[in-house]
Amino acid sequence: MFELTVRDEFAAAHYLRDYPGACERPHGHNWKVEIRVRGEKLNEIGVLIDFKDLKRLLKEVLEDLDHRDLNQHPAFRDRNPSSENIARHIFEELNKKLVSYPVKLVQVTVCETERSCASYYGQDF
């Protein structure tokens, strides 16, 4: 089994509805995102998936979140744009893009600060 990790980031604002504290007020983060994929077979040149392709697909997902008020994004109209829900959203969107690749998306981790991160593993974990 092989596992690859790539990282990227995006900037966005959000607030947590019904949160009893400062996070209920609008504020922003420079979110750090890390994804992990796994697979068993390398291709004819000895790679699982080209890092370039993996980075491009992640960037496509993050572009939809970048420099936005996440509370106005359709994915977060009915659920808070918490780090947990952002990780799940990125997982779901990226998983759709990876359908034609011989890898399984294992984990998405979203960090709103260097010390505060949330991960989503999907249904098969």
N, C-alpha and C positions, 0 to 999 in steps of 0.2 A: 504494500500500500504506500502510495506517495501522497504528500500533502504540500500544497503551495499556499503562501500567504502574500497578499498585497495590501498596501495601505494608501489611503488618499484622505482628503479633507474637504469640508465645505463650510461656509459661513451662513448662519441663519438666525433669525429671531424666533422666539416663542414665549409662551407663558402657560402655566399649568392651571387650568380651570379648577376651581374648588380646592386649591391647595392652601393650607393654613400657614402662609408665610410669604417671604419675599418673592419666591418663584411664581407667585400668582400675578406679579407685575411683569409687563413685557421686558425682555432682556435678550441678549444674544450670546452666541458661542461660536468659536471656531472649532467645529466638531471634527474629531479625528475618527476615521473609519478603518477598520481592519477586517478583511474577509479571509476565510480559509476554505479551500476546496480539496477534495481527495479523489483519488482514482487509482486503479490497479495497473493499467497498461500504458506504457509510453509509446509514442508514435515512432515512425521509422527513423526520425533523427534523434530520438532519445529524450523527448519532452512530453510531459503530461498534457499541458496546454501552454501555448505561448504566453509568457508574462504580458506581452504587449496586448494581446487580445483580452486577457483578464482585466488589465488596467483600463482598457477602453470601455469595456462593458460596465465596470464599476463607475467610471466617470459619467457615462450616459445616465445612470440612475441618479448619481449625485447632482448632476446639472439641473435636474428637476426640483431639487431642494435648495440649491445654492442661492444665497441672497434673497430669501423669501421670508415672509412671516408664516411660519409653519402652521399656525392656527388657521390660516386661510387656505391651506393646501387641501384638496379634496380628501386625501387619505386621513386627515386629522380633524375633519369636521365633527365626527361622532366619537372620537377618542383623543385623549390628551396627547400632544406631541412630546411625550416623555422620552428619555433616552431609550427606555425599553421598547416603546412603540415605534420609535424611529428605527431601531435595529431590526425589528420585525418587518417594517415596511421595506427597508433596503433588502432584506433577505428575500421577501416575496417577489419584489421587482427584479432583482438580480437572478433569482432562480428561474424566472420566465426566460431570461436572455441566455441562460446556460443550457437550455434544453437540447440543443444540437451538439453540445460538447461532451466528451467522454469523462466528465467529472461530476462530482456531487458536491453541492454547496453544503458545508458543514456548520459554519459559524459566521455570524456578523457581530462585531463588537463596535460600539459607538462610545466615544469618550467626549464628554462635554468639558472636562478639564483634565489635566494630567493625572489627577487622583480619583476621578469619578467616571466609571465606565459601566456599560450594560451590554450584555451579550444575548443574542437569540440564536437558538440551535435548530429551529424547525421542528416538524412533527416526528421525524424519524430518529431523533436523538436517543 
